[in-house]
Structures are given as structure tokens and as C-alpha cells.
Amino acid sequence: MSHEEEMHTSGRLEVTIDARALDGTRMGTQVHVLELVRALAHTAGLRQRVLVRGEKIDHSTLELLGELPNTEILDAREVVADTPASAVFHRPVQAFSHEDVGLACDLGERIVLSQLDLIAYESPGYFPDAEAYEDYRRAARHGMSAAERVVVFSAHTRARLLEQDLVEEERIRIVPPGLDHDSAGEPRRPAGLPARVESDFLLCLGADYTHKNRVFALELLAELRARHDWPGELVFAGAHVAHGSSQRSERELLDADPRLRACVSDLGPVEEAEKAWLTTRSAAVVYPSLYEGFGLVPFESGLQDVPCLFAATSSLAEGPIAKAATIVPGDPARSAAAAHPLLVDPDARAEHVRTLAEAARGLTWERAATAMVEIYREAASAPVRVAASLSRDAVTRERELTAAHREVVQMLIDERELVLHDYETLLAEVGSGRSLVGPHGSLPEDLQRALLALSARPALSRPLYGLAAGLFAIGRSVARVLRRLFRRA
């Protein structure tokens, strides 16, 4: 029975949702995926299969998913070649690898991809090396090309996709996220927060990626204290990233100003209950980000009656929320002058918060889920595109090449171990009894050091060891033939 016939019979469209990001935490991406799945479960005309990592997801989240109507749970470890594909596969975050795109191709006849932003796509510094960056960009392009519909949060991201010719206009749909999800429970004071910090502090949320512009938050605090005699402090709450961090610049600024350093606390990552405690007790949330695909923080702050200091840039320049912006990009002095009234004037604070809250109240998960169901139907009935077929083929080739590359690397590693073992065996056979390596090895110590250094560089060592393995294999075969001849003689 075709999916069209099945839908006509059951009245429900079969969709697989990639929820492998769920890992028990309740932060950004995890909240978005979980709340979308929950809202979709109560949407008419849909039956969803939720793909999870059984070894990663926590029991309480798994239990919650199991209680949802019209929902089936699929463990990614149980996906096999003959696992049936649904009419649509939705990946609610961007594709990070060809494995992500390949899985979508395997489990969905049509693909819907959410491209939340282009921050990583345009930021090589957020990757360990150029190869990893290009691999990501290639996977992202294939994912967007293979998708019948690409979903974005904002008109800004839509414009960026069109400017870079990544997606045709007719395939892009804008669906903002919801904000009416459950709270994190009872707010909890972070254990690492200094005892002196109770109120009158600015809260800067988010990982220390360069585009989050945390250095500007420090400069803003310095201006508020120096020019406006504001006595408050600054609290950072967010993870420290391995690549593309602003941590060094922050440290240099603080080392140059010990008085500023004395009123700054860096908590690292915090849980949602701790984030709630910090937000409700802060004088304001400072959000100086230079680029956001949507920018949830100002909306969330408004719903909690807390001012948010942000700039009207990227997606935050859209709609009525833009008029509540107080940060002037690149100008901490003017930004401090605009922000100070929100910290000391109750009327200015109330008007600002009202603007944020009004912009946030229309963002519901029910509205998002209803829009997504319509997009799934569009994708399921869209005509087959040549570009999508080519992208699927390209992803298949990439997966095959990746698998082949892994096999070759493992083979070379095994060969290197075999070469070392055979050398040891050969020396033992001729009665040497000495090892090739070590302070008293049969190889000179300087040559041993050179070989060890070479082995740390796979690009050089693999061809050399491969050649050595081949030559040694030939030599070993010749030696065996000669031994047989001598024995016969």
C-alpha cells in the first residue's frame, strides 16, 4: 500500500522526527525538539515515529515520549537496511554530517530539514581544521538540496539562504519556535555563584562563541560602573567551547582591569532551574550577540518580566521587538546610556518588558506544530526534483567513501602493528633476542625517535608503513621459500 493510500485509509500522514539530540538536558536544541514532538503528537492528521539514541536519552524523557498519542519510538541502534521509510523525515535541526543526511534519506521518502541558522556554515573558526569545516558545509549543502522543504525560524535566515543560493525561494518556509513550554521546575541558586551576588547583576547567557560577543558585555559593565555609577556585577552562564571561543579576549580585558575582574563571575554551563533563578533575580539580561537565527533570549526575558539588553541585528531586527533594542553595536558608551534607565527607572523598565512580552506571546508550540503538519503535507506531495535525487546519490557516495576510508585507515594501523610484530619475530628467529625499540634496541636511538615522530603523523606514516609492510611481506615470503629449499637439501 502506498503512503497516499495508507493516508487515505488511516487519515494520518506518517512522519519520522529525528530526535537523537534528546539526552536528558533541557537546553536550547533539546527543548526545541522535545516541545515540537509533544505538540505534533496532539495535532490532527499525523502519526509520528520519533527516532532517539537509546544509549543517550534519559529514562524520564523516554517515558514522556512513550505516553504521547500517535507516537512510536524508534531506537537508532535498531535501524537496519530494511527498516521501512515513512512518507516524510523531518530533521528539526541542521545536518552536521553526511550520516545525518544519509539517515534522512534511508528513513524518509521525502525530507524536511530545519536550518536554524547559518552561523556554523559561515564560521570556519568554529571547527578544529579546514577539512572538518568543509565536510560540514558539504553535508549542509547536500541536506538542504535533498530536502523538499527547508524550515527556518526567521526572515533573516531565509534571506541568507537565498543570498548564498543554497535553497530556492519556493522551498523555504518560516516557522518560529514556541515559547509556552513547561518551566524548569523550582528555580535553584547555582552552587558556584559567589555568596555576595543576590541581585543587581547583569546576566549574560550563552556559550562563549565569538559571535555571542561576551567581550562587549564586559565593556558595557565597565561603562555602566564608570559613567553611571551603577554598582552591579556581571554573571556569565554558558559553556566554554573548544573552537571559536572568546575566552582569551575576555581574560585579556579582565587582566588589564583588576577592578572590573572583581565584579565578574563565570559559572560555565548551568541547568535550566539555575538559569531560571539567575534570570528572575537579575537586573537585566545582557545579550550582545552579533548574529542569531532567531534569538530566544529577549522573548524569554520578557515573559519573565526581566529587561533584556540586545542589539537590533540579524533576526532581532525583525518585527516590533526591534524597537526595544538598547545596544548600539560597537559602542559600549552609547549602549550604557540607553541601558541605564532600564536598571534604575521602574517605568522605563515596565514599558520595555511589556514590548518584549507582547512579541513573545504569539509564539506557541501549537501554532508551530500546525504549520509543520502543513509543510509535511507539501513535502509528501511535491514533485520529485532532479537536484534532490542527485543529492541523495551524492550522500550515498560520501557514506561509502567514508566507510572505505575508515577501513583503509584501520588496515594501515593493523599493517603497522603487523610489521613491528614480524620484525620482532624475525629477530627472535635468528637468535638476536633484541627488541627493535627501547634504549637497547637493535635500531639506533635517533632512528627510533624519528620513527616514533613519524608514526604521530598519519599522512606521512601510512604510506611509508604501508610500503614497508608490502616489502616485508615479500621478503618474508622469499625467506619461507628459502627455508624450505634448505630443509630439502
N, C-alpha and C positions, 0 to 999 in steps of 0.2 A: 504494500500500500504506500503510495507517495505521501509526502508531507502535506500536500494540498488536500488529498483525500482524507488523510488522518485528521487534519484540522476541521474539515467539513463534518466529519463524523463526531469528533470529540468537542469541537468548538474551541479548542485551545491550541495555541502555537507552541511548539516545543523549542525551548531556548536553553543553551548551556551558558552559564555565567562562570567566568574564570575568577574564583575567589581564593586562589592559592596564597594571596597576600595575608590572609587571616592567620594570625599567630598568637592570639591572646591579648595583644596590646590594643589599646583604644586610642590610637593616634591617627592623624590625617587620613592617609590612604585606607587604613583598616576601618575607620569609622565610615568613610565613603562607601566602601564595598559592602560592609555589613548592612548599613541602613538601606542601601539600594536593593539588596537581596530581600530584606524584610518587607520593603514597600512593594516590590514586584510580586511577592507571594500573595498579596491581597488585591492584586489587580486582575480584573476580569479578562478572560480570553488568553491566559498564559499558563503554561506549565514549565517550570524551570528545573534544570539539573545543575546543581551547584558543585563545581569542581574544587576540591580542597586538597591540601597536603596533610595526609593522615598523621605523619610524624611531626608536624609543625603546629597544627591547630590545637587549641586547648579544649578541655572537656566541656567547659561551660558554654563556649561558643558552638561547639558541635551539638550540644544538647539543644541549644536555642534554635539552630537550623533544623534539627530533626522535628521540632514541634510546628514548623511552618506548614501551612496548607499548600497543596500543589507544588511541592518541592521534593526533589530526590537528591541525595548526596552521593557524589562520585569521588572516591579516593584516587588521586593522581597515580598512586602506585599500582592501581588495578586497571589502568588504561592499557589496552592491548591493541594489536593491529585490527582486530575485528570488532572493537567497541563501536557501536552504532553512532553515526553522526546525527546531530539534531538539525533542524531547519536553519537555525541561526546560532552562532557562537559569539558571545559578547565578552570582550576583554575590557573591563572598566577602568583600566589604566594603560598607559602606553606600553608598547612592546619593547623589552630591553634586550632581547636576543632572538636569534633565528629559531631557537627552541620554542619561544613563546608564540611566534607566528606559525611555526610548524604544527604545534598542538592545536591552534585555532583551525588550521586547515584540516587536520585529522578529525576534529570533533564537531565541525560545523560545515554545512553545505554552503552557507553564506556567512560572512564575517561582519561584525560591528566592532569598531575599535574606538575607545575613548582616548583622545590625545589631550591630556590635561594642560600641557604647556609645551614650549619648545626650549626650555631652559637648558636641559642637558644636551639637546641637539645642537645648540649654538655655543656650548661652553666646553672646549677641549680640556681646559684645566681641571674639570671635574672627573677626569679619568686617569688611570695610572700611566698610560702611554698612548701614543698616536694610534697604535693598532687597535687598542680597546675602544678608542673613540670612533674610529672608522667602522669597526664591527657594529657598534651601537647604531650609528647613523644609517648603515646599510640595512640593519634589521628594522629600524623605524620606517625607512622608505618602503621596504617590502611590505611591512604590515599595513601602512596607510594605502598602498597601491592595491593590496589584496582585499581590502575592506569595501563592502558595498556602501557602508555609511561610516563616516568619521565624526564622532561626537566631541564637541569642545564645550568648555564652561563659559566662554566669553566671546564677544565680537572681536576683541583684541587678538586672541589666539586664532580665530578664523582668518583675520586679515594677514597674520604672519604665515599661515599655511598657504594662502593664495599668493602672497608676495614671493614665496620661495618655490612656487609651482609644485608643491607637494601633493595637493589634493584639488580636484576640480570643484568649483563652487557648488554644483548640484549635488555633490555627495556629502557636504558638510552640514551638520545640524548643531544648533546651540541649545544645550540643556544645562542650566545652572544646578548646582547641588542643593540638597535640602539642608535646613539648619534646625529642624524641630525634632531632633533625636533625643533619646534619653540622656539625662545628665550622668555625670561620672559617679554618682552616689555622694556620700558625705564628704565635703571638702576636707583636705588634710594638709596640715602645715608641712612643708618639705623638711626633712631631717637635717639637711645640710645648710639651711638658711640661718645666718647669724642671729643670735637672740635679739640684737638691737633692732632688727628690721621687722616692723609690725605693720606700718602704714607709711604714707608719704614716700613712696618709691615708684619709680618708673619700671615697668616690666617689659622686657624685650624677649619675645617668644620666637623660637625657630632655631634650626641648626645654623652653625656658623659658616655657611656657604658665603662666598664673596658677595653674591647679589643680594643677600639679606642685609648687607650694609650696616653691620653692627658697629663698625668704627664710627659711623655718623651718630649712632645713639650715644656714644661716649662724648663726642664733640657737642652734642645737644645738651647733655647733662652739664658739661663744663660751662657752657654759655648760660644756662639757667641759674647755676650757682654763682657765677661771677658777675653777670649783668643784672640779674633779677633777684638776687639774694634768696633763691629758693633752696631750702635746707635738705631736700630729699636726696635719695640714693638711686642707684640703678641695679636691677637684678636681671641677669641673663638666665634664660631657661631654654636649653636646647642642646642637641648632640654636637659633638666635635667631629667633623668629617675628616676622612683620610686625605682627600684630594680637593683642592679648591677652597681651603679654609682661610678665613680672615684672622685666625688666631695670632699669627705672628705680628700683623699690623696692630691688632688690639694691644698686644703685650708691649710693643714699642711705644705706643702712645701712653700707656699707663706707667711704664718705667720712667718716662720723661716727666711725669706729673704725679709724684707720690700722694699729694692731697686728693687728687681725683681717684687714684687707685684705692685709697682708704674707704671710699664710699661706693665701691662696685663689688658685687658678688656674682660669681659664675657657678650656677648649680649643676650645669650639664643637663642631660635629659631628665625630664620629670614625668610622672604619671598624670593621668587626666584629673584625678582627685586633687593632686598637688597643684596642677595648673589652675583648677577652679579656685582653690584657696588663694593663690597668688593674684589671679585676675580680680577677684572681688575686693581684695584689700589694697590693690594698687591705686595710686593717684591717677594713673593713666597707663595704658599700654602703648608702647612706642614701637612702631612698625615701619622702619625706614626703607623697606625693600625697594629695589630698583626695578624689579620685574616679577610679575605674578600672572599665572594663567587665570586666576580668579581673585585670590586674596581673601580668605575667610575671616581672618583675624578682626578687621574692623567691624564686620557684621556681628560676629560673636560677642565682641566687646559691647556693642550697642544693646544686644539682648540682655546683657548682664549689668546694664546701667553704668558702664565704665567708659570714659573717653578713650579714643584711640588717636594717636598722632601718626599720620601717614601722609604720603605724597600722592597726588592725583596723577599717577603714572601707570602705564600699561592698562590692565583690566580695571584698575581702581580709578581710571579717568572716565569710566562709563556710568551713566545714569546719575540720579540725584545724590548718591553718596559722595561724588566728587567734590561737591560744594562744602563738605565737612573736612576736607584735607587742610592740614596746617603746616606740613613740612614743605619747605621750598628746597628742592633737590640741590645739593652742593652748597647750601648757605645755612650753616647752623645758627648764625646770629639772627637772621630773619625768621627762621623756624622757631627759635626760642621765644622771640617776641610774639609770634602768633599762638604758640602753645601755652604760654604762661597764664593767660586768662582762664583756660580750662582747668588749671591747677588751683586757682585761688578764687574764682568768681562762680558762685553756685548757679547763677542764671545762665552764664555762658556755657557752663558745663551741661546744664539740663537741655538747652537748645541743641547742642552738639550731639548728645546722646540720643535725643529724640530723632534727629535726622538719620543716625545710624540704624536705630531700631526699626524705623519705618521702612528703610531699604531692605532690612533683613526679614521682615515678617512675611513677605511674599514667597520666600524660599522654603518650600515644603517638599518632603520626600514623596508625598502622594502626587504632587504635580510633576516631579521629576520622573517617577515611575510611569505615570500615564503617558508622558512624552516619549519615554523609551519604548513602550509597547508599540506605539505608532511607528517608531523608527525600525523596530524589529520587523514589523509587517512590510514596510517599504523594502527593507533589505531582502526579505524572503521572496518577494515577488519581482524584484528588479531583474532586468535582462542581464544575461551573462556578459561580462566585459572581457575583451581580449587582454587588457592590461592586468586584470585580476588573475586570469589564467596563467599569464606569463610570470607574475609574481609568485603564485603558488609553485610553479615549476622551479623558479629560482630558489625559493626557500628549500624545496626538496633537495636541490643540488648542494646548497650550502650545508644542510644537515648531513648529507652523505660525505661531503668533503671534510666536515668537522670530525665525523666518526672515523674516517680514513686517517686523518691527521693524528687523532689520538692513538689509533692502532700503530701507526708508524713510530710515534714517539715512544710508546711502550715497548715496541720491538727493539728500538735502538737502545733503550735503557737495559732491556734484557740481554742484548748482544754485548753491551759494555760489561755487564756482570759476568757473562759467559767468558769473555776474553780474559778478564782478570783471573777467573777460576781456572781456565785452561792453562794460563801461564804458570800458575801455582802448581797445577797438576804435572805439567811438563817438567818443571824444575825438580819436583819430587821424584819423577820417574828416572831422571838422570842422576839422582843421588845428591843434588845440591842441598836440599833441605832448607834453603834460604827463601825468605819472602821477597816479593818484588817491592814492597813498600815498607816503611818504618825506618828507624835510624840506621839499621844494619842491613837494609835491603840490597838486593843484587843490582838495582838501578842506582846511579849516582843521586845523591840527595838533591842537587839542584834540578835534575831532570824530574825527580819525584814531585818537587814543588811546582814545576811547570805543568806537569800532567794534572795535578790537583787543581791548579788555577784554570786550566783549560776545561776541566770537567764541569766547572761552575758556569761556563758559557755554552749553553746548548747549541747555539747557532754554529759554533766552531767545532765543538766536541762531537756532535752527532755524525757529521760526515767523516771526521777522522776516525772515530771509533768504529763506524760502520765499515770503512775501508780496511782498518786493522783487523776487524772480525772476519771479513772476507778473505784477506790474505792469510790470516792464521788458520782459517778453516781449510784452505787449500794446502797449507803446509802440514797441517795435522793429517789430512788425507794421504799426502805423499809419505809422511812418516809411517803411517799404518801399513802402506803397501811395502815400504822398505823392510819393516819389521817382519812381515810375512815372508818376504823373499829370504831374509837372513835365516829365519827359522827353518825354512825348507832346505836351505843349504846346509 
